[in-house]
């Protein structure tokens, strides 16, 4: 168990509810932030650090605003596919 102030100090949000997104084909549920972070890591690995930083900044801004629709749109616009089905049917 971690004390809440440790979470807050490390940059975690006050709420522990992680934004989830469902893929309609695989019926799998994913953490939206994990999908975006994985995409950012792929951009970084490809040498596109600016793009990686941009989508992470966008994601953080949307999450802080509580704009989950914008988070979903970011996933769709980035063409992030379900690791299981390979589709972008979110």
N, C-alpha and C positions, 0 to 999 in steps of 0.2 A: 504493500500500500504506500502510495506516495502522498505526501501532504499537499493539499491544493496550492499552497503558495509556491511549492517547487514547480508544479506544472505552470503556474502563471509566470514565474520567473524565467522558465525555459521557453516562453513564447506560446504556450498552448492557450487556447481560448478558454474562457470561463465555463462554457458549456461543454459537456463531454459527448454531445450527440454529433456524430460524424455524418456529413452529408453522403447519402448512399444513392447509387444509380443502378437501375435494373436494365439488363440486356434482354430484349423481348424474344430473341431467338434461343439463347442458351438458358434463359430463366435464371441466370446467375446475378447476384447482387455484389456490387463493388463499392469501395469507398471512392468517391469522386476525386478527392485530393490525391489518393494514391495513383489513380490512372493518369492524372495530369502531371504528377511528379515523375512518373515513369517516362512520360512523353518528353518532359524537360530533360531528363537524363539522356534520352536518345538524341535529342538535339545537341546536348553538350558533347556527347561522344562523337557526333558527326562534325564537331568543331563550330557549331553555331551557338555560342554562348549567349549572344544577344537575344536570340529567339527563346532560348531556355529561360533566361531571366525574365523576359517579357511575359511568358505565359504563367510563370510562377507569381509574378507581381499582379497580373490580372486576377488569378485565382484568389490570392490573398485579399485583394481589394473586394472581390465579390463576396467572399466568405465573411469578411468583417462587416459588410453591409447586409448580410443575411439574404443576398440575392441568389438563391439556388437555381433559378431559371437561367441566370447568366452563367453560372458554373456549368450547367448542362449544355448551354449553347457553346461554351468554350470547348467542351469535349467534342461536340458535333463538328464545330468549325475546324478543329485541329485534326479531324478524321481519326480520332482515337477509337480503335476497334476493341471489341471484347476479346480477351485472351483465349477464351474457350471456343466461341463460335466464329470469331474473326469478322463479325459484322459490326456495323455502326448503328444498329437498330435499337436505340436507347428509348 
